[in-house]
């Protein structure tokens, strides 16, 4: 990683994102059009059907054009490794954004069916365009909604092919940080997980899910066995972050 990449947060696009946090919390987008621009950049520059090139092009956009709130390339390698350990047939992601992490899951588990839950319909549409360009739109599905809506989104997932008791092998949490614990608990209550299912949570350190780490510490050796990965926030190395990888024990 070059010095320019390590210090990418000094760019105006990062601070414009910070200014846009209130809009992001309302709409799922920063508010300056960067998400749509990322889609156009991918479609115009990445080779169609080449998932590696699509991911690399998204990373290039995030480093050189506008900062994106993806898991990013550094933490993405942790995600890749966890997916390979889980070897999922069925994977679920909470928080789609531009579709980047779902692409990484699909690449690491080429036979898996991947579902991604996203609150913002505009993000869902952007992600679908990127997935189609990468050639995985036939096995990566975005469900618009939120787990905390009283059961409607969980019911929508339950109607999708593959969802059944003990069928969910992998979960990635990268959405509303305050919702990590209740949403994971809701998934557990549906009975979809099994011993050996893996849950990975991003942003548990830097500006992250403050309640999730203590929750997993309390569950250690009971319902979950957790490994903490020290890393950095998206697309820079100045701010530390934590990614938690938890194996379901029951």
N, C-alpha and C positions, 0 to 999 in steps of 0.2 A: 504494500500500500504506500503510495507516494505521500510526501508531506502535504501536498494540496488536498489529497483525499482525507488524510488524518485530521486536517483542520477545516473540513468542509463546512462546519457550522459557522465559520466567520463570513460565509456568503450571505448576501441579502436574501436569497430565497429561503434560508433557514429562519432568519428573523421575521420575514414576511409570514412564514408558517406560524411562528410564535404569536404574532399579532392576530393571525387567523384562527387561533385555538377556539374562541367562542363560536365562530361560524362552524368549525369542524365538529364541535360537540353537538351542534344543532343539526347539521346537514351531512356530516361524514366527509366533507371536503373543505379544503383550506379557504377557498373562495376567490382564488386568482386564476382559476382555469388550469392549474398544473396537472390535474388528474387527466383531463381530456387531452391535454398536450402530450402527456406520457403515452396515451393510447396512439395518437397520431404518429409520434416518434417511433414507436414499436412497429406499427404497420408500414411505415415508410423506410425503416432501416433494418429491421430484423428479417432473416430468412424465414419464409412461411414454412411451417411444419418442423422447425428446428427449435425445440424447447430450450436447448442450451443457449442459442443465440438470442432468443427472446428474453431470457433471464439476464444475460450479459448486457443486452440493450437497455433494459430497465435499470440495471445498476449504473450504466453509463449516463443515462438521463439523470438519475438521482445525484450522481457526483458532479456532472458537468452542466446540467441545465437547471433543474429545480429539485430541491430536497423532497424526498418522498417518505411517507410514514410506513414503509415496508419493514419487515424483519431485517432486510438487508443481507449483504453477502457474508459478513463475518458470522452473525448469529444464524444465518441460513445454513451454514455448515453444521452447526449443532442440531438444527432441525432435521437436516438430511440424515445425520447419523442416527437420530432417535427414530425416524421413520424406518430406516433400514433395520434397526433392532426390532421394531414392532412387526415388520413385514406384513402390513395390513392388507386385508381384502376390502375393508370398509374403513374410511377415515372421515372425520368430521372436523371442520375448522369453524371457529367463531371469530368473525371479523375478516371480511374479504378485501376491502379497500380496492386496490387495482388488480388483485388476483395473483400477486407475486408469490406469496407463500403457498397458495394452493398449487401453483406451478411446481414449486420445489417438492411438495408432497407427491404430486403426480409423477414427477421425474424419478424420485427415490423409490417409489412403489409403482412400477409400470403396469401392474395388473390390478391395482386398487380402483375402486369406485370412490371418488372424493366428493363430499358435500361441504359447501361453505355457506354459512349464515351471515347475512349482511343487512343492516337496518336501512341503508340508503339505496334506493332503487337506481340512482344514477351510477353509484359505484358498481352495483351488480351488472349493469349494462356494459360499463367499461371493461370489467373483468371478463365478461363473456366474449367480448370482441378480441381481447388478448388471448384467452384460452383457445378460441377458434383459430387464431393466427398461428398459435404454437402447435396446433394439431391435436389438442386434448379435450376439445369441447364436447366430445361424445362421452367422456367419462368423468368430467368435472362439472358439477351442478351447483348453481347458486340459488339458495332459498331466501327470499326477501322477508325479513322479520327479525325478531329478537327472542331469545329463550325466555326472557322475563315478561312475556306478554300474557301470562295466564294459561299457557298450554297450547295456544294456536299454532305457534311455529313448531313446537315439539310434535304436535299432531300431524302437521304437514310433513315433517321428516319421517314420522312413523309410516306414512303412506308411500314413501319412496322405496324402490327395490333394495333389498338387502337389510333393511332395519328390522331387527328381531331381537329377542332376548339373547344376550351374550354375543351379539354379532359385531359390535363396534370395537375395533382393534386400536384405534389411535384418535386422539383429540388434541387439537391445537387451539390454545386460548390466546387471542391477540385482539381483543375488542374493548369494550368498556371495562376499565380496570377494576371498578367497584363491583362488577358483576361476575368476576371470575369464580368466586366461591359459590354463590347461590346458583349460578348456571351449571357449574360442574356437579353440584349436588342434585340439581334437577335431572341431569343426564344419568347420574347414578341411580336415582329413584325410578327411572324408566326401565332399569334392568338391562340396558344395552351393553354395558361393559362386562368384562370377564377377567379372571385372574390372568395377569400378563398384559392386559391392555395398558397402553402408555398415554399419559397426558403431559403435554409440554406447554409451559406458560411463558410467554415473552413479557418483557418489561416488568419484572418483579422487583428490580432494583431502581434504576433511574426513572424518576417521576412515575413510579409504577403502582402495581396492585399491592397496596400496603397490607391488606388483610390475608392475602393468599399465602405468603411465606409462613406466618405464624400458624395458619390453618394446617398446612402440610407438616409443619414441625410437630403439631399435636397429633397428627395422624400417622406419624412415622412408626413403622412396624405394626400398625393396626390395619387400616384400610389401604394405606399407601406407603411405598418405599421411595424416597425422593433423593435425587442427586442434584446438587446445585452447580451450575456452570457460571463461572465468573467471565464476563465478557464486556462489551461496550455497547452504548446506544447506537442507533442506526447511522450508518455511513459516516462515522467519525471515531476517534479514539481518545477524546478528551474526557468524556463522561462515562463512568462505569455503569454496567447493568448486570442483571442476573437473569438467567434462563433456568427454570426449574423443570426437571424431567422426572416424572413420578410414575412408578409402576403400580398398577392396581393389584392388591393382594387378596381381595375377596369380592 
